[in-house]
Amino acid sequence: WGAYNFWKMASIKSMLLPTLLRDGGPDGPARLLPPRVEDKKLRRLFRSTPKIFEPIEQLFHKQATNQHERLFGVVGANGPDFFRSSIKNHIWICVAQIIFYGGQIVAKDAGVLILGDAPAAVAPDVMS
């Protein structure tokens, strides 16, 4: 899920950033090319949605009204809100996992289940 969010945002970002082109090696002169989104052919060929995710994104489809929204692919006008929510939910799930699996309670419970020494391991927790 995180890899998908990262890939989608990185592909859109690559279309929006200008390209630095060096002529004649590392010490040669450099030119700054306009962003790829300004090239009609590159814009037409750009696909930010992998085929495997198109059916999922189709559920959230809304017709794009401008060029920025078209960069989000199938999601279109819902793109900014869809991916903002997706990234936010993914971060909360990651934080919850860190708290859940990294907390002492879960670690102790797992130890009790694995070792099978429930009374000796549980007694200190019950007493405190």
C-alpha positions as CSV (number, residue, x, y, z in Angstrom):
1,W,0.0,0.0,0.0
2,G,2.8,2.4,0.9
3,A,4.8,1.4,-2.2
4,Y,1.7,2.1,-4.3
5,N,1.2,5.6,-2.8
6,F,4.9,6.4,-3.2
7,W,5.0,5.2,-6.8
8,K,1.9,7.2,-7.7
9,M,3.1,10.4,-6.1
10,A,6.7,10.0,-7.5
11,S,5.4,9.4,-11.0
12,I,3.2,12.6,-10.8
13,K,6.1,14.5,-9.3
14,S,8.4,13.4,-12.2
15,M,6.0,15.0,-14.6
16,L,5.9,18.3,-12.7
17,L,9.6,18.9,-12.1
18,P,11.9,20.5,-14.7
19,T,14.7,18.3,-16.1
20,L,18.4,19.3,-15.7
21,L,20.3,18.4,-18.8
22,R,24.1,18.5,-18.9
23,D,25.9,18.8,-22.2
24,G,29.4,17.5,-22.6
25,G,29.9,15.6,-19.3
26,P,29.8,16.6,-15.6
27,D,31.7,19.9,-16.1
28,G,29.9,20.9,-19.3
29,P,27.1,23.5,-19.5
30,A,23.7,22.6,-18.1
31,R,20.2,23.5,-19.5
32,L,17.0,23.4,-17.6
33,L,14.2,21.8,-19.7
34,P,10.6,22.5,-18.9
35,P,8.5,20.0,-17.0
36,R,7.3,17.0,-18.9
37,V,3.7,18.0,-18.3
38,E,4.2,20.9,-20.7
39,D,5.0,18.5,-23.6
40,K,1.7,17.4,-25.3
41,K,3.2,14.1,-26.5
42,L,4.6,13.1,-23.1
43,R,1.4,14.2,-21.4
44,R,-0.6,12.0,-23.8
45,L,1.7,9.0,-23.2
46,F,1.8,9.4,-19.4
47,R,-0.1,6.8,-17.4
48,S,0.1,7.1,-13.6
49,T,-2.2,4.1,-12.9
50,P,-0.8,0.6,-13.4
51,K,-3.2,-1.8,-15.1
52,I,-3.5,-3.9,-12.0
53,F,-4.9,-1.0,-9.9
54,E,-7.3,0.4,-12.6
55,P,-10.3,-1.5,-11.3
56,I,-9.8,-0.3,-7.8
57,E,-9.2,3.3,-8.9
58,Q,-12.3,3.1,-11.1
59,L,-14.4,2.8,-8.0
60,F,-13.4,6.4,-7.1
61,H,-13.4,7.8,-10.6
62,K,-14.5,11.4,-11.2
63,Q,-13.9,13.1,-14.5
64,A,-10.8,15.4,-14.4
65,T,-11.5,19.0,-15.0
66,N,-7.9,20.3,-15.5
67,Q,-4.5,19.1,-16.4
68,H,-3.4,18.6,-12.8
69,E,-6.3,16.3,-12.1
70,R,-5.5,14.3,-15.3
71,L,-2.1,13.4,-13.8
72,F,-3.9,11.3,-11.2
73,G,-5.1,8.9,-13.9
74,V,-8.3,7.0,-13.5
75,V,-9.2,8.7,-10.2
76,G,-9.2,12.1,-11.9
77,A,-10.7,15.0,-10.0
78,N,-10.9,12.8,-6.8
79,G,-7.1,12.2,-7.1
80,P,-5.8,14.8,-4.5
81,D,-8.4,13.9,-1.9
82,F,-8.1,10.2,-2.6
83,F,-4.4,10.0,-2.2
84,R,-4.3,12.4,0.7
85,S,-6.7,10.1,2.6
86,S,-4.8,7.0,1.4
87,I,-1.4,8.3,2.7
88,K,-3.0,9.6,6.0
89,N,-4.6,6.2,6.6
90,H,-1.4,4.3,5.8
91,I,0.5,6.4,8.2
92,W,-2.0,5.8,11.0
93,I,-1.9,2.1,10.4
94,C,1.9,2.1,10.5
95,V,1.8,4.1,13.8
96,A,-0.8,1.7,15.3
97,Q,1.4,-1.3,14.3
98,I,4.4,0.1,16.0
99,I,2.4,0.8,19.2
100,F,0.7,-2.6,19.1
101,Y,3.7,-4.8,18.3
102,G,6.3,-2.7,20.0
103,G,4.4,-2.3,23.2
104,Q,5.3,-4.4,26.2
105,I,1.8,-5.9,26.7
106,V,1.8,-7.6,23.3
107,A,5.4,-8.7,23.7
108,K,4.7,-10.3,27.1
109,D,1.5,-11.9,25.9
110,A,3.4,-13.4,22.9
111,G,6.0,-14.7,25.3
112,V,3.4,-16.3,27.5
113,L,1.8,-18.0,24.5
114,I,5.1,-19.3,23.1
115,L,6.6,-20.5,26.4
116,G,3.4,-21.7,27.9
117,D,4.4,-20.4,31.4
118,A,1.2,-18.4,32.0
119,P,1.0,-18.2,35.8
120,A,4.6,-17.1,36.4
121,A,4.6,-14.5,33.5
122,V,1.1,-13.1,34.2
123,A,1.5,-12.6,37.9
124,P,3.7,-9.5,37.8
125,D,1.3,-7.8,35.4
126,V,-1.8,-8.6,37.6
127,M,-0.1,-7.4,40.7
128,S,1.0,-4.0,39.3
